[in-house]
Amino acid sequence: LCVARASTDIMNNMLQLFRGILFNNVPKALPIAPPSNHPLSFLGGMILMAVPKKRTSYSRSRLRNTHKQLKNIHNMEPCPKCRTMKLRHHICMSCVKAGTFAQL
């Protein structure tokens, strides 16, 4: 019984020592709500996010998104064997499926 009591006392002392070493240098948590004299203190700690003042008009959003338009394909040419359109410097896939493609 004395050994058990001594071991618990040692454990408690060690815990207090480690708590002092580990947690003395840790800064306290910052308050979420602004101080009472802050102009936004009536919000009670809500997080404010940026919101646009006005809706973006249709034409302005279209002007901003002009780079998203579809581009014309300029690297297409007809296959010399079957005359279907293929990418330049590539094998014609319809000839590959038919098994009649020529080596480049």
C-alpha positions in Angstrom: 0.0 0.0 0.0 2.9 2.4 0.8 4.6 1.5 -2.5 1.4 2.3 -4.5 1.0 5.6 -2.7 4.6 6.5 -3.3 4.4 5.7 -7.0 1.2 7.8 -7.4 2.9 10.7 -5.7 5.9 10.4 -8.0 3.7 10.2 -11.0 1.8 13.3 -9.9 5.0 15.2 -9.3 6.3 14.2 -12.7 3.1 15.3 -14.4 3.3 18.7 -12.7 6.9 19.0 -13.8 6.1 18.1 -17.4 3.0 20.4 -17.4 5.3 23.3 -16.2 7.9 22.6 -18.8 5.5 22.0 -21.7 2.8 24.5 -21.1 4.5 27.5 -19.5 5.8 28.9 -22.8 2.6 28.4 -24.8 0.8 31.7 -25.5 -2.8 32.0 -24.4 -5.5 31.6 -27.1 -6.5 34.9 -28.7 -10.1 36.0 -28.2 -12.4 35.5 -31.2 -14.5 38.5 -30.7 -13.0 42.0 -31.2 -12.6 44.2 -28.1 -15.6 46.0 -26.8 -14.4 49.4 -28.0 -13.8 48.1 -31.6 -16.3 49.5 -34.2 -17.3 46.0 -35.3 -17.9 44.7 -31.7 -21.7 44.5 -32.3 -21.1 41.5 -34.6 -20.1 39.4 -31.7 -17.1 37.7 -33.4 -18.6 36.8 -36.7 -16.1 36.5 -39.6 -16.5 39.1 -42.3 -15.9 38.2 -45.9 -15.5 40.3 -49.0 -18.8 40.7 -50.9 -19.2 42.5 -54.3 -21.1 45.8 -54.0 -23.0 45.3 -57.3 -23.8 42.3 -59.5 -21.5 41.8 -62.4 -23.4 42.7 -65.6 -23.8 40.2 -68.5 -21.6 42.1 -70.8 -18.8 42.7 -68.2 -18.7 39.0 -67.3 -18.6 38.1 -71.0 -15.7 40.6 -71.6 -13.8 39.1 -68.7 -14.3 35.5 -70.0 -13.3 36.1 -73.7 -10.2 33.8 -73.3 -12.5 30.9 -72.6 -14.0 30.8 -76.1 -13.5 27.9 -78.5 -10.6 28.3 -80.9 -10.4 27.3 -84.5 -8.4 24.2 -85.4 -5.7 25.0 -88.0 -3.7 21.8 -87.9 -6.2 19.6 -89.8 -5.6 18.1 -93.2 -7.3 15.4 -95.3 -5.7 12.0 -95.3 -4.0 11.3 -98.6 -5.3 7.8 -98.8 -9.0 8.0 -97.6 -9.6 11.8 -97.6 -11.0 11.9 -94.1 -9.8 14.8 -91.9 -6.9 14.0 -89.6 -4.4 16.0 -87.4 -1.3 17.1 -89.3 1.7 14.8 -88.6 -0.5 12.1 -87.2 -1.8 8.8 -88.5 -5.3 8.7 -89.8 -7.5 6.7 -87.4 -10.0 5.5 -90.0 -7.1 4.0 -91.9 -5.8 2.4 -88.7 -9.2 0.9 -88.0 -9.4 -0.4 -91.6 -5.8 -1.7 -91.4 -4.7 0.1 -94.5 -2.5 2.9 -93.0 1.0 3.6 -94.5 4.0 4.0 -92.3 5.2 7.6 -92.0 
